[in-house]
Amino acid sequence: MDARNAPGGPGASPARRRRRALGALAALIGLGVVIAAGYLALRASRNRPLDVPLYPDAREIGRERVYDGLQRVQYVVDAPLDAVDGFYHAHEGMVCQRQYARVSERPGQEPLREGHVFTRCQLDRSWLNLTQYAIVTIRPIAGDNGEPGEATLIDIEQVWGD
């Protein structure tokens, strides 16, 4: 059998070639529908605030919807800064950075960091120009003497949408 007589080859009947072309077109349309449905599902999942883990027993003390796609929620928890900081550092996907009152450079050694002031963490699920992230700021609440007390403020800013 030569190439001209192969199914769908140059010697195939016009009806057979037409059926193959229609089959290929239907497959491409089906693939396009699957890709479009996946994108729409992804987009829908990014059009709401990102769920952020909340430290156990945290109490909401404020909520502000700045505009559609941006809100801030504040919580207070009766736990020291380092405990709350450790909770968020341990969460998968969360990128945290501690801020200190003083950082002293020491040649040949790690810098000396003193006075943990606050921690800022980010959880980001943005992808394909679809925005969904949260910034968590953790700071101690000063006690009556002005020193950091045993309560901590958790400020969560959530941004979402396209």
Secondary structure, DSSP 8 states (H G I E B T S, - for coil): --GGGSTTSTTS-HHHHHHHHHHHHHHHHHHHHHHHHHHHHHHHHTSS-------TT-EEEEEEEEETTEEEEEEEESS-HHHHHHHHHTSTT-EEEEEEEEEE--TTS--EEEEEEEEEEEEE--BTTBEEEEEEEEEEEE-TTSSEEEEEEEEEEEEEE-
